[in-house]
Amino acid sequence: MDAAYRIRRAVAADVDSVVALERTIQTAPHWALGDYVGALSPADRAPGTRWCFLVAEAASLIVGFAVGRAAALEDEVLAELESVAVADSVRRAGMGRALCEAVIAWARDQQAVAIELEVRSRSAGPIALYKALGFATVGLRKRYYRDPVDDAVLMRLDLL
């Protein structure tokens, strides 16, 4: 990744820029503003759930972000890579990989046994990235996504 980019924890002042960026990416999940705010305020969310909300910035502009979640399930912690998005202008520069690696490292710090994700079946680039990071395909959810309708490929990376 170019040294001109930096990844850091998101703060409340970043949320509007994250939503604006997300809206420019058709295949992004398009969360409500409150969902991003909630990822910053884990105490307001489900008990036992921890959130990781990161942004990538270049020249003080938010050009990417990632959201991860870890939840205690009985006697283990399972993490999920909820969302990763990178501005078109900086794609293929390693930022998506760096954001994913940062969430994976956070999941390890949370003692998660694995991290899972869903990705659009037609998203060849992200699927290739996830495979390169060690994720394996574990399932498929038919017609999971809307606008446009697409299947979700379920992927998992064992961390222990």
Contacts in CASP RR format, 6 or more apart in sequence:
PFRMAT RR
TARGET T0000
AUTHOR 0000-0000-0000
METHOD contacts of the structure
MODEL  1
MDAAYRIRRAVAADVDSVVALERTIQTAPHWALGDYVGALSPADRAPGTR
WCFLVAEAASLIVGFAVGRAAALEDEVLAELESVAVADSVRRAGMGRALC
EAVIAWARDQQAVAIELEVRSRSAGPIALYKALGFATVGLRKRYYRDPVD
DAVLMRLDLL
1 93 0 8 1.000
1 94 0 8 1.000
1 95 0 8 1.000
1 97 0 8 1.000
1 98 0 8 1.000
2 58 0 8 1.000
2 93 0 8 1.000
4 58 0 8 1.000
4 59 0 8 1.000
5 56 0 8 1.000
5 57 0 8 1.000
5 58 0 8 1.000
5 63 0 8 1.000
5 90 0 8 1.000
5 93 0 8 1.000
5 95 0 8 1.000
5 98 0 8 1.000
6 56 0 8 1.000
6 57 0 8 1.000
6 58 0 8 1.000
7 54 0 8 1.000
7 55 0 8 1.000
7 56 0 8 1.000
7 98 0 8 1.000
7 99 0 8 1.000
7 102 0 8 1.000
8 54 0 8 1.000
8 55 0 8 1.000
8 57 0 8 1.000
9 53 0 8 1.000
9 54 0 8 1.000
9 55 0 8 1.000
10 18 0 8 1.000
10 36 0 8 1.000
10 39 0 8 1.000
10 40 0 8 1.000
10 53 0 8 1.000
10 54 0 8 1.000
10 55 0 8 1.000
10 65 0 8 1.000
11 40 0 8 1.000
12 37 0 8 1.000
12 40 0 8 1.000
14 55 0 8 1.000
14 62 0 8 1.000
14 65 0 8 1.000
15 33 0 8 1.000
15 36 0 8 1.000
15 37 0 8 1.000
15 40 0 8 1.000
16 33 0 8 1.000
17 55 0 8 1.000
17 61 0 8 1.000
17 62 0 8 1.000
18 36 0 8 1.000
18 55 0 8 1.000
18 62 0 8 1.000
18 64 0 8 1.000
18 65 0 8 1.000
19 31 0 8 1.000
19 33 0 8 1.000
19 36 0 8 1.000
21 62 0 8 1.000
21 63 0 8 1.000
21 64 0 8 1.000
21 65 0 8 1.000
21 85 0 8 1.000
21 87 0 8 1.000
22 28 0 8 1.000
22 29 0 8 1.000
22 30 0 8 1.000
22 31 0 8 1.000
22 65 0 8 1.000
22 83 0 8 1.000
22 85 0 8 1.000
23 30 0 8 1.000
24 87 0 8 1.000
24 88 0 8 1.000
25 85 0 8 1.000
25 87 0 8 1.000
25 88 0 8 1.000
26 147 0 8 1.000
26 148 0 8 1.000
27 120 0 8 1.000
27 123 0 8 1.000
27 145 0 8 1.000
28 83 0 8 1.000
28 85 0 8 1.000
29 82 0 8 1.000
29 83 0 8 1.000
30 147 0 8 1.000
31 83 0 8 1.000
36 53 0 8 1.000
36 67 0 8 1.000
38 44 0 8 1.000
38 45 0 8 1.000
38 51 0 8 1.000
39 45 0 8 1.000
39 51 0 8 1.000
39 53 0 8 1.000
39 67 0 8 1.000
39 68 0 8 1.000
39 69 0 8 1.000
39 82 0 8 1.000
40 51 0 8 1.000
40 53 0 8 1.000
42 49 0 8 1.000
42 50 0 8 1.000
42 51 0 8 1.000
45 51 0 8 1.000
46 71 0 8 1.000
48 71 0 8 1.000
48 72 0 8 1.000
49 69 0 8 1.000
49 70 0 8 1.000
49 71 0 8 1.000
49 72 0 8 1.000
50 69 0 8 1.000
50 70 0 8 1.000
50 71 0 8 1.000
50 110 0 8 1.000
51 67 0 8 1.000
51 68 0 8 1.000
51 69 0 8 1.000
51 70 0 8 1.000
52 66 0 8 1.000
52 67 0 8 1.000
52 68 0 8 1.000
52 69 0 8 1.000
52 70 0 8 1.000
52 102 0 8 1.000
52 103 0 8 1.000
52 106 0 8 1.000
52 107 0 8 1.000
53 65 0 8 1.000
53 66 0 8 1.000
53 67 0 8 1.000
53 68 0 8 1.000
54 65 0 8 1.000
54 66 0 8 1.000
54 67 0 8 1.000
54 99 0 8 1.000
54 102 0 8 1.000
54 103 0 8 1.000
55 62 0 8 1.000
55 64 0 8 1.000
55 65 0 8 1.000
56 62 0 8 1.000
56 63 0 8 1.000
56 64 0 8 1.000
56 65 0 8 1.000
56 86 0 8 1.000
56 95 0 8 1.000
56 96 0 8 1.000
56 98 0 8 1.000
56 99 0 8 1.000
57 63 0 8 1.000
57 64 0 8 1.000
58 90 0 8 1.000
63 86 0 8 1.000
63 87 0 8 1.000
63 89 0 8 1.000
63 90 0 8 1.000
63 95 0 8 1.000
64 85 0 8 1.000
64 86 0 8 1.000
64 87 0 8 1.000
64 90 0 8 1.000
64 95 0 8 1.000
64 96 0 8 1.000
64 99 0 8 1.000
65 83 0 8 1.000
65 84 0 8 1.000
65 85 0 8 1.000
65 99 0 8 1.000
66 81 0 8 1.000
66 83 0 8 1.000
66 84 0 8 1.000
66 85 0 8 1.000
66 96 0 8 1.000
66 99 0 8 1.000
66 100 0 8 1.000
66 102 0 8 1.000
66 103 0 8 1.000
67 81 0 8 1.000
67 82 0 8 1.000
67 83 0 8 1.000
67 84 0 8 1.000
67 103 0 8 1.000
68 79 0 8 1.000
68 80 0 8 1.000
68 81 0 8 1.000
68 82 0 8 1.000
68 83 0 8 1.000
68 103 0 8 1.000
68 106 0 8 1.000
68 107 0 8 1.000
69 79 0 8 1.000
69 80 0 8 1.000
69 82 0 8 1.000
70 77 0 8 1.000
70 78 0 8 1.000
70 79 0 8 1.000
70 80 0 8 1.000
70 106 0 8 1.000
70 107 0 8 1.000
70 110 0 8 1.000
70 112 0 8 1.000
71 77 0 8 1.000
71 78 0 8 1.000
71 79 0 8 1.000
71 80 0 8 1.000
76 112 0 8 1.000
76 113 0 8 1.000
77 110 0 8 1.000
77 111 0 8 1.000
77 112 0 8 1.000
77 113 0 8 1.000
78 112 0 8 1.000
78 113 0 8 1.000
78 114 0 8 1.000
78 115 0 8 1.000
78 116 0 8 1.000
79 103 0 8 1.000
79 106 0 8 1.000
79 107 0 8 1.000
79 110 0 8 1.000
79 112 0 8 1.000
79 114 0 8 1.000
79 115 0 8 1.000
79 116 0 8 1.000
79 159 0 8 1.000
80 115 0 8 1.000
80 116 0 8 1.000
80 117 0 8 1.000
81 100 0 8 1.000
81 103 0 8 1.000
81 104 0 8 1.000
81 115 0 8 1.000
81 116 0 8 1.000
81 117 0 8 1.000
82 117 0 8 1.000
84 96 0 8 1.000
84 99 0 8 1.000
84 100 0 8 1.000
84 103 0 8 1.000
84 126 0 8 1.000
86 95 0 8 1.000
86 96 0 8 1.000
86 99 0 8 1.000
96 129 0 8 1.000
97 129 0 8 1.000
97 132 0 8 1.000
97 133 0 8 1.000
100 129 0 8 1.000
100 130 0 8 1.000
100 133 0 8 1.000
101 133 0 8 1.000
103 115 0 8 1.000
104 115 0 8 1.000
104 133 0 8 1.000
104 157 0 8 1.000
104 159 0 8 1.000
107 115 0 8 1.000
107 159 0 8 1.000
108 159 0 8 1.000
112 159 0 8 1.000
113 158 0 8 1.000
113 159 0 8 1.000
113 160 0 8 1.000
114 156 0 8 1.000
114 157 0 8 1.000
114 158 0 8 1.000
114 159 0 8 1.000
114 160 0 8 1.000
115 156 0 8 1.000
115 157 0 8 1.000
115 159 0 8 1.000
116 138 0 8 1.000
116 154 0 8 1.000
116 155 0 8 1.000
116 156 0 8 1.000
116 157 0 8 1.000
117 130 0 8 1.000
117 135 0 8 1.000
117 154 0 8 1.000
117 155 0 8 1.000
117 156 0 8 1.000
118 141 0 8 1.000
118 144 0 8 1.000
118 152 0 8 1.000
118 153 0 8 1.000
118 154 0 8 1.000
118 155 0 8 1.000
119 126 0 8 1.000
119 127 0 8 1.000
119 130 0 8 1.000
119 152 0 8 1.000
119 153 0 8 1.000
119 155 0 8 1.000
120 126 0 8 1.000
120 145 0 8 1.000
120 150 0 8 1.000
120 151 0 8 1.000
120 152 0 8 1.000
120 153 0 8 1.000
121 140 0 8 1.000
121 150 0 8 1.000
121 151 0 8 1.000
121 152 0 8 1.000
121 153 0 8 1.000
122 150 0 8 1.000
127 153 0 8 1.000
127 155 0 8 1.000
130 155 0 8 1.000
130 157 0 8 1.000
131 155 0 8 1.000
133 157 0 8 1.000
134 157 0 8 1.000
135 155 0 8 1.000
135 156 0 8 1.000
135 157 0 8 1.000
136 155 0 8 1.000
136 156 0 8 1.000
136 157 0 8 1.000
137 153 0 8 1.000
137 154 0 8 1.000
137 155 0 8 1.000
138 154 0 8 1.000
138 155 0 8 1.000
138 156 0 8 1.000
139 153 0 8 1.000
139 154 0 8 1.000
140 151 0 8 1.000
140 152 0 8 1.000
140 153 0 8 1.000
140 154 0 8 1.000
141 151 0 8 1.000
141 152 0 8 1.000
141 154 0 8 1.000
142 151 0 8 1.000
143 149 0 8 1.000
143 150 0 8 1.000
143 151 0 8 1.000
144 150 0 8 1.000
144 151 0 8 1.000
144 152 0 8 1.000
145 151 0 8 1.000
145 152 0 8 1.000
END
